[in-house]
Amino acid sequence: MNKNVLRRMIMIGLLLALFALAVVSCSSDEPTAAPTEASPPPTEAPEVVEEPVAPEEPELEGDSVRGGLLYDKWWAVLAAAEEADHDHEEDDHDAPGAAPEGDHPLWATQSTNERSGADTWRCKECHGWDYKGAEGAYGSGSHFTGFPGVFASQDGSANDILAAMQGGTNSDHDFSSFMAEQDLIDLSLFIAQALINTDDLINDDKSSVGDVALGQAYYESTCIRCHGPEGNAINFAGIDDPEFLGHLAPDNPWEFVHKVRFGQPGWPMPSGIVNGWTNEDVANVLAFAQTFPEEAALSGGGQLYDKWWAVVGLDAPEEDNPLWASQSTNERSGADTWRCKECHGWDYLGAEGAYGSGSHFTGFTGVLDSASMSDEELLAWLNGTNNGDHDYSGLLDEFALNAMVTFIQDEMRDVSGIINDDKSVSGDPANGKEMWDGTCSACHGVDGKKINFGDDEEPEYVGTVGGGNPWEFFHKASFGQPGAPMPSGIGLGWSMEELADLAAFAQTLPSE
């Protein structure tokens, strides 16, 4: 091979090597950018619009126990002195404590519950003592309305409950014209915080799941002071159809549980919740109360003797008693002339006793010696048989007349050996103070001045009565106050000696 051929072959090899390098370079991992359209000029980032955040609901502050009382009978709560500091504007609200007139606006949407007037405004009447409305104890019977309960509402917001009671859900359910906002807040908190499932305490047959012995201990530590050892010292209804704890506990245990937990509207009944009682404690007290008798401790005649029209629910008589014209020394007139005590005295001795002189003197005889008379003889004096001007048969029914007979025969007490000529009482005031502090002070106050029986110009307190008319004190302490849930001392099991101790202490209380 000549040199020229060799030289050509070398040149061809070099060209082939350069070509191979070019191919490798075109297929490398660094791709050549392809031509693209011109990018638009940069713009500002779009503004992010935030969704509005709902403001947090205000936390309601109030008293759920007071709300439980409002649920029961709100106007009685508003009338109570301890709740009178709420601001009720006259232009916007009815007078505090005034029971509403007419039916609740929603009442016309049901036709099964035949109650009317104020009862239709009670929360419990629509939603039940067990808070379950048509799904609970009020799901049948005379209380049935078909309205739902409020038990499920405890899972919601107290603010939503408040709005509903202000008409936010239904304008016919607007209570803001009757209760101030704080009242409605308390009621809302009761529903949101204080409801319990009463099925956990009460069996299907209305019996309590509690323990009788444990319940007795709790009852005797608190309740016995007003309701007495057998639960019949206070009558919640009329004398002809009384209602005591022995009726309420077995018949309506849901109401019993509610009242034990929250108290009685308008009265200083203690709240079991405030006292620290558990639900089991309440069930135990219910179990014990379900053992009480239904019989009354007293006939009711003692209160009839005091002011019979207040007991039977009649208007006070306007004209003088027909017999009043036969005397001229007692210048009272109208209703006072119809009170048995005005003729026969608080000591039942008439002209022979404390009313034998002074402004109350009439000259009429007493009734203490009539205790030995038979039923027929006493009724003859009460129904006009013996004297047509002493006929009460058109005013009092047979039951009430018989109650008067029982009072005269069995329940009057001769206090002549206890009350001295100077009106002082032979008793132990130290023991009387213990009795007072345990029972009476709850309503009358520590000093006996919480209730004024007179008026601002001539006030009359327990001390006034105890010192000035101890015979009246004995009668009322024994039998209670007509038309008011004052317990009777005899129903509480107090002996005459204990009543004398209480009277002796009452005479140490301020009279003005």
C-alpha positions in Angstrom: 0.0 0.0 0.0 1.4 3.3 -1.1 1.6 6.3 1.1 -1.2 8.1 -0.6 -3.7 5.4 -0.1 -2.7 5.2 3.6 -3.1 8.9 4.0 -6.6 8.8 2.6 -7.7 6.0 4.9 -6.5 7.9 7.9 -8.4 11.0 6.9 -11.6 9.0 6.3 -11.2 7.4 9.9 -10.8 10.9 11.4 -13.9 12.1 9.7 -15.9 9.1 10.9 -14.8 9.7 14.5 -15.8 13.4 14.4 -19.2 12.4 13.0 -19.7 9.9 15.9 -18.9 12.6 18.4 -21.4 14.9 16.9 -24.2 12.3 17.2 -23.4 11.6 20.8 -23.4 15.3 21.6 -26.9 15.7 20.1 -28.3 12.8 22.1 -26.9 13.8 25.5 -29.1 14.4 28.8 -29.0 18.2 28.3 -31.9 18.7 25.8 -31.9 21.8 23.7 -34.8 24.1 24.7 -37.5 24.1 22.1 -38.7 27.5 21.0 -41.9 28.7 22.8 -44.3 31.6 22.6 -43.4 34.7 24.6 -44.6 34.4 28.3 -47.0 37.0 29.5 -45.6 39.7 31.8 -45.7 38.7 35.5 -48.8 39.8 37.5 -49.6 40.2 41.2 -50.8 37.2 43.2 -54.6 37.0 43.4 -56.1 38.3 46.8 -57.2 35.6 49.1 -60.8 36.4 50.4 -61.2 34.9 54.0 -64.6 33.6 55.1 -66.1 35.7 57.9 -65.6 34.0 61.3 -68.8 33.8 63.4 -68.4 35.5 66.7 -68.3 33.2 69.7 -71.6 32.9 71.6 -71.5 34.7 74.9 -71.3 32.4 77.9 -74.5 32.8 79.8 -74.2 33.3 83.5 -77.1 32.6 85.9 -78.7 30.2 88.4 -79.9 26.9 87.0 -81.6 26.0 90.3 -83.7 29.2 90.2 -84.4 28.2 86.6 -85.9 24.9 87.9 -88.3 26.9 90.1 -89.2 29.1 87.1 -90.0 26.0 85.1 -92.5 25.0 87.8 -94.4 28.3 88.3 -92.4 31.3 87.2 -94.8 34.0 88.4 -94.6 32.6 92.0 -90.8 32.9 91.8 -91.0 36.5 90.6 -93.3 37.4 93.4 -90.9 36.1 96.1 -89.1 38.8 98.0 -85.7 37.4 97.3 -86.2 37.6 93.6 -87.8 41.1 93.6 -84.6 42.8 92.5 -85.0 41.9 88.9 -85.6 45.0 86.7 -89.1 44.7 85.2 -90.1 47.8 83.3 -93.8 48.6 83.7 -94.1 49.5 80.0 -92.7 46.2 78.8 -93.6 43.6 81.5 -96.6 42.6 83.6 -96.2 43.2 87.3 -93.7 40.7 88.7 -95.5 37.8 90.3 -98.8 38.4 88.5 -100.2 35.1 87.2 -101.0 35.5 83.5 -104.6 35.8 82.5 -106.1 33.8 79.6 -104.6 30.8 77.9 -101.1 30.6 76.5 -101.1 31.4 72.7 -99.9 27.9 71.9 -102.7 26.2 73.9 -105.2 26.5 71.1 -103.0 24.1 69.0 -104.0 21.2 71.3 -107.3 20.0 72.5 -106.6 17.1 74.9 -105.6 19.0 78.0 -108.6 20.9 79.3 -106.9 23.1 81.8 -107.1 26.8 81.2 -105.6 30.2 82.4 -102.4 30.3 84.4 -101.9 26.6 84.3 -101.3 26.8 80.6 -98.3 29.0 81.1 -96.4 26.6 83.3 -93.5 25.1 81.5 -94.1 21.8 83.2 -97.7 21.6 81.9 -96.4 21.3 78.3 -93.1 19.6 78.8 -93.7 17.5 81.9 -92.1 17.0 85.3 -89.8 14.4 83.6 -89.0 17.0 80.8 -90.0 14.6 78.1 -93.4 16.0 77.1 -95.5 13.7 74.9 -92.8 11.1 75.1 -92.9 10.9 78.9 -95.3 10.7 81.8 -97.5 13.3 80.2 -97.8 11.2 77.1 -101.3 10.2 78.2 -104.0 11.2 80.7 -105.5 14.6 81.5 -102.1 16.4 81.2 -101.4 15.2 77.6 -100.9 18.0 75.1 -98.8 16.4 72.4 -96.1 19.0 72.9 -92.5 17.7 72.8 -90.3 17.7 75.8 -87.1 19.7 76.5 -84.9 16.8 77.5 -83.2 16.6 74.1 -82.5 20.4 74.3 -79.8 19.8 76.9 -77.5 18.7 74.1 -77.8 22.1 72.5 -76.7 25.6 73.2 -78.1 27.5 76.2 -78.0 30.5 73.8 -80.3 28.7 71.4 -82.7 27.8 74.2 -82.7 31.4 75.3 -83.5 32.5 71.7 -86.4 30.0 71.6 -87.9 31.5 74.7 -87.6 34.9 73.3 -89.7 33.9 70.3 -86.8 33.2 67.9 -88.3 29.8 66.9 -92.0 30.6 67.3 -93.3 34.0 68.2 -96.1 32.4 70.2 -93.4 31.0 72.5 -92.0 34.5 73.4 -91.8 34.9 77.2 -89.8 38.1 77.1 -93.0 40.2 77.8 -93.4 38.3 81.1 -89.9 37.6 82.3 -86.7 39.7 82.3 -83.7 38.5 80.3 -82.0 37.1 83.4 -85.1 35.1 84.3 -85.0 33.5 80.8 -81.2 32.9 81.1 -81.7 31.1 84.4 -84.4 29.0 82.7 -82.2 28.3 79.8 -79.3 27.2 82.0 -81.7 24.9 83.9 -82.6 23.1 80.6 -79.0 23.1 79.4 -77.3 22.0 82.7 -79.7 20.7 85.3 -82.0 18.1 83.7 -81.7 14.5 84.6 -83.2 11.3 83.2 -85.8 10.4 85.8 -86.0 6.9 84.3 -82.8 6.3 86.3 -84.6 7.0 89.6 -88.2 5.9 88.9 -89.4 2.4 87.8 -92.2 1.8 85.3 -94.7 1.2 88.1 -93.8 4.7 89.6 -91.9 3.1 92.5 -88.5 4.5 93.4 -85.3 2.6 92.8 -84.0 4.1 96.1 -83.5 2.7 99.6 -86.1 3.5 102.2 -83.8 3.4 105.2 -81.3 5.8 103.6 -84.1 8.0 102.5 -85.5 8.2 106.0 -82.2 9.6 107.3 -82.2 12.4 104.7 -85.9 13.2 105.3 -85.5 13.4 109.0 -82.4 15.6 108.7 -84.3 18.3 106.6 -87.8 17.7 105.3 -89.4 16.6 108.6 -89.1 20.1 110.0 -91.9 21.4 107.7 -93.7 18.3 106.4 -93.8 16.4 109.7 -93.0 12.8 110.6 -95.7 11.4 108.2 -95.5 14.1 105.5 -98.9 15.5 106.3 -98.2 18.7 108.2 -98.7 20.8 105.0 -101.7 20.3 102.8 -101.1 21.2 99.1 -104.7 21.2 98.2 -108.2 21.6 99.7 -109.4 20.0 103.0 -112.0 18.0 101.1 -109.5 16.6 98.7 -106.1 17.0 100.5 -102.7 16.3 99.0 -99.8 15.4 101.2 -96.5 13.8 100.5 -98.2 10.4 100.9 -100.3 11.3 97.9 -97.7 13.0 95.8 -94.7 10.6 96.1 -96.5 7.5 94.8 -98.8 9.2 92.3 -96.5 11.7 90.7 -92.9 10.8 91.6 -91.5 12.9 88.8 -93.0 16.1 90.4 -91.7 14.9 93.8 -88.2 14.5 92.3 -88.3 17.9 90.7 -89.4 19.7 93.8 -86.9 17.9 96.0 -84.1 18.9 93.7 -85.2 22.6 93.1 -87.6 23.5 95.9 -91.1 25.1 95.9 -91.6 28.3 94.0 -92.2 31.3 96.2 -91.4 29.5 99.4 -88.2 28.8 101.3 -88.1 25.1 100.7 -84.5 24.1 100.4 -83.1 22.7 97.2 -81.6 19.3 97.3 -79.0 20.3 94.7 -77.9 23.3 96.8 -77.7 20.9 99.8 -75.4 18.7 97.9 -77.8 15.7 97.5 -77.0 13.3 94.7 -79.6 11.9 92.4 -79.4 8.7 94.4 -80.1 10.6 97.6 -83.2 12.0 96.0 -84.3 8.5 94.9 -83.9 7.4 98.5 -86.0 10.2 99.9 -88.7 9.4 97.3 -88.6 5.7 98.4 -89.2 6.7 102.0 -92.0 9.2 101.2 -93.8 6.5 99.2 -94.4 4.8 102.6 -96.3 7.7 104.0 -100.0 7.6 104.8 -102.6 9.5 102.8 -104.6 10.5 105.9 -104.6 14.1 107.2 -103.0 14.8 110.5 -105.8 17.2 111.2 -109.4 17.7 110.0 -108.8 21.2 108.7 -111.5 22.6 111.0 -109.0 24.6 113.0 -108.3 26.7 109.9 -112.0 27.0 109.1 -112.5 28.4 112.6 -109.9 31.0 111.8 -111.0 32.2 108.3 -113.1 29.7 106.5 -113.4 31.4 103.2 -109.7 31.4 102.8 -109.7 27.6 103.2 -112.5 26.8 100.8 -111.5 29.4 98.2 -114.5 31.7 98.4 -114.7 35.5 98.4 -114.8 37.1 101.8 -118.4 38.0 102.9 -119.2 41.6 102.4 -122.2 42.0 104.7 -122.3 41.5 108.5 -123.1 38.1 109.9 -126.9 38.0 110.7 -126.1 37.5 114.4 -123.9 40.5 114.6 -126.9 42.9 115.1 -127.6 41.1 118.4 -124.5 42.7 120.0 -123.2 46.3 120.1 -119.8 46.2 121.8 -117.6 44.9 119.0 -117.5 47.5 116.3 -116.0 45.4 113.5 -118.0 44.8 110.4 -118.1 42.8 107.2 -115.9 39.7 106.8 -114.5 39.9 110.4 -118.0 39.3 111.7 -118.1 35.8 110.0 -114.9 34.5 111.6 -115.7 32.0 114.3 -112.8 33.3 116.4 -114.3 36.8 116.5 -117.3 35.5 118.4 -115.9 32.6 120.3 -112.2 33.7 120.8 -108.8 32.2 120.1 -109.1 30.4 123.4 -112.5 29.1 122.5 -114.0 30.6 125.7 -115.9 33.5 124.2 -117.2 36.0 126.8 -115.6 33.9 129.5 -112.1 34.1 128.1 -109.6 36.5 126.6 -112.4 38.2 124.5 -114.4 38.8 127.7 -113.4 42.5 127.5 -111.9 45.0 125.1 -112.7 45.8 121.5 -113.3 42.1 120.6 -116.0 41.6 123.3 -119.3 40.4 121.9 -120.9 38.6 124.8 -121.2 35.4 122.8 -120.5 32.2 124.5 -117.5 30.0 123.8 -117.3 26.5 122.2 -114.8 24.8 124.5 -117.5 23.1 126.5 -119.2 21.9 123.3 -116.5 19.2 122.8 -118.8 16.7 124.6 -121.6 17.2 122.2 -122.5 14.5 119.6 -122.0 15.0 115.8 -125.7 15.6 115.4 -125.9 18.2 118.2 -123.0 20.2 116.8 -124.2 20.0 113.2 -127.6 21.4 114.4 -125.7 24.5 115.6 -123.8 24.8 112.3 -126.5 24.2 109.7 -129.1 26.5 111.2 -131.3 23.9 112.8 -131.0 25.4 116.2 -130.7 29.0 115.0 -131.5 30.1 111.5 -129.0 33.1 111.8 -126.2 30.6 112.5 -126.6 28.6 109.3 -123.3 27.9 107.5 -124.7 25.1 105.3 -125.1 27.4 102.3 -121.4 28.4 102.6 -119.6 25.2 103.7 -120.2 21.8 102.2 -120.8 18.7 104.2 -117.2 17.8 104.4 -116.2 21.2 105.9 -119.1 21.1 108.4 -117.9 17.7 109.6 -114.4 19.1 109.8 -115.6 21.8 112.1 -117.3 19.1 114.2 -114.1 17.1 114.5 -112.1 20.3 115.4 -114.5 21.1 118.3 -114.7 17.5 119.5 -111.1 16.4 119.3 -108.6 19.1 118.3 -109.3 22.2 120.5 -106.9 22.6 123.4 -107.4 24.4 126.7 -104.5 26.7 127.1 -105.7 28.4 130.3 -103.1 26.5 132.4 -100.3 27.6 130.1 -101.0 31.3 129.5 -100.8 33.4 132.7 -103.0 36.3 133.6 -100.3 38.8 132.4 -100.2 37.0 129.0 -96.8 35.5 129.7 -96.4 31.8 128.7 -95.1 29.1 131.0 -92.6 27.5 128.7 -88.9 27.0 128.0 -87.8 29.7 125.5 -84.4 28.0 124.9 -86.1 24.9 123.6 -88.6 27.1 121.7 -85.7 28.8 120.0 -84.4 25.5 118.7 -87.9 24.8 117.3 -88.1 28.2 115.8 -84.7 28.0 114.2 -85.4 24.6 112.7 -88.8 25.4 111.2 -90.4 28.8 111.7 -87.4 31.1 110.8 -87.4 29.9 107.2 -90.5 31.9 106.5 -90.7 34.4 109.4 -87.0 35.2 109.6 -84.6 34.9 112.6 -86.2 37.8 114.3 -89.8 37.1 113.3 -90.1 40.2 111.1 -89.8 38.8 107.7 -93.6 38.7 107.3 -95.7 41.7 108.3 -99.3 40.7 109.2 -100.3 44.3 109.5 -99.3 47.3 107.3 -96.6 49.9 107.2 -98.4 52.2 109.6 -99.3 49.5 112.1 -96.9 46.5 111.5 -97.6 43.2 113.2 -95.0 40.5 113.5 -94.7 37.2 115.3 -93.4 39.0 118.3 -96.4 41.3 118.3 -98.8 38.4 118.2 -96.8 36.3 120.7 -96.8 39.0 123.3 -100.1 40.7 122.7 -102.3 37.7 121.8 -100.7 34.4 122.9 -104.0 32.6 122.4 -103.9 33.5 118.7 -100.3 32.4 118.5 -101.2 29.0 120.0 -104.0 28.5 117.6 -102.0 29.3 114.4 -98.9 27.4 115.6 -101.2 24.4 116.2 -103.3 24.5 113.0 -101.5 26.7 110.5 -102.5 29.8 108.5 -105.6 29.6 106.3 -104.7 29.8 102.6 -101.0 29.5 103.1 -98.7 26.4 103.2 -97.8 27.0 106.9 -97.2 23.7 108.6 -99.4 22.8 111.5 -97.6 22.2 114.8 -99.8 19.3 115.6 -99.0 17.8 112.2 -95.4 18.2 113.0 -95.9 16.2 116.2 -95.4 19.0 118.6 -96.9 18.5 122.0 -98.6 21.2 124.0 -95.5 21.6 126.1 -93.4 22.1 123.0 -95.9 24.6 121.7 -95.7 26.4 125.0 -91.9 26.5 124.6 -92.3 28.0 121.1 -94.7 30.6 122.4 -92.4 31.5 125.2 -89.6 32.2 122.7 -91.9 34.1 120.4 -92.5 36.5 123.3 -88.8 37.4 123.2 -89.0 38.5 119.6 -89.3 42.2 118.6 -92.9 43.4 118.4 -92.2 46.4 116.1 
